[in-house]
Amino acid sequence: MALSWLLQDQRLADRFLGLTGLSPDSLREGIGTREVQSAVLEFLAGNEGDMVAAADALGLTPERIVQARDALSGRRYEV
């Protein structure tokens, strides 16, 4: 869902590909992988404006995007 949202905006898509080093072909090949999913969530979490816009469009809270990113990357925080 987040990747679909991101790719609808050419500016975001170009920035995502540039920052991650992924090519359109490698993105297509890895679309269902943990690495690509993690890269998408990391990208969104790295820019508050993009994260809030994505969360709003996807019916999520920004915190949920961060939680999903952390879960995919194996981050665990003790409280």
C-alpha positions as CSV (number, residue, x, y, z in Angstrom):
1,M,0.0,0.0,0.0
2,A,2.7,2.5,1.0
3,L,4.7,1.8,-2.2
4,S,1.6,2.2,-4.4
5,W,1.0,5.6,-2.7
6,L,4.6,6.7,-3.1
7,L,4.8,5.7,-6.8
8,Q,1.7,7.9,-7.6
9,D,3.9,11.0,-7.1
10,Q,6.7,11.2,-9.6
11,R,8.7,13.6,-7.4
12,L,8.5,11.1,-4.5
13,A,9.2,8.1,-6.7
14,D,12.3,9.8,-8.2
15,R,13.6,10.8,-4.7
16,F,12.9,7.3,-3.3
17,L,14.8,5.6,-6.2
18,G,17.7,8.1,-5.9
19,L,18.0,7.8,-2.1
20,T,17.7,4.0,-2.0
21,G,19.8,3.3,-5.0
22,L,17.1,1.1,-6.4
23,S,16.4,1.0,-10.1
24,P,12.9,0.6,-11.5
25,D,13.9,-3.0,-12.5
26,S,15.3,-3.9,-9.1
27,L,12.2,-2.3,-7.5
28,R,9.9,-4.5,-9.6
29,E,12.0,-7.6,-8.9
30,G,12.1,-7.0,-5.2
31,I,8.6,-5.6,-4.7
32,G,7.5,-8.3,-2.2
33,T,10.7,-8.6,-0.3
34,R,11.3,-7.4,3.2
35,E,14.2,-5.2,2.0
36,V,12.1,-3.2,-0.4
37,Q,9.2,-2.9,2.0
38,S,11.6,-1.8,4.7
39,A,13.2,0.7,2.3
40,V,9.8,2.2,1.6
41,L,8.9,2.6,5.2
42,E,12.3,3.9,6.1
43,F,12.0,6.5,3.3
44,L,8.6,7.7,4.5
45,A,9.6,7.8,8.2
46,G,12.6,9.9,7.2
47,N,10.5,12.8,6.1
48,E,7.7,13.9,8.5
49,G,5.6,15.6,5.8
50,D,5.7,12.6,3.5
51,M,5.0,10.2,6.4
52,V,2.0,12.3,7.5
53,A,0.6,12.5,4.0
54,A,1.1,8.8,3.4
55,A,-0.5,7.9,6.7
56,D,-3.5,10.1,6.0
57,A,-4.0,8.7,2.5
58,L,-3.6,5.1,3.8
59,G,-5.9,5.6,6.8
60,L,-3.1,5.0,9.3
61,T,-1.4,7.0,12.0
62,P,2.2,8.1,11.4
63,E,3.1,6.1,14.5
64,R,1.9,2.9,12.7
65,I,4.3,3.6,9.8
66,V,7.1,3.9,12.3
67,Q,6.0,0.7,14.1
68,A,5.9,-1.2,10.8
69,R,9.3,0.1,9.8
70,D,10.7,-1.0,13.2
71,A,9.1,-4.4,13.0
72,L,10.5,-5.0,9.5
73,S,14.0,-3.9,10.4
74,G,14.0,-6.0,13.6
75,R,14.3,-2.9,15.8
76,R,13.0,-3.5,19.4
77,Y,12.7,-1.0,22.0
78,E,12.2,-1.7,25.7
79,V,10.1,0.7,27.7
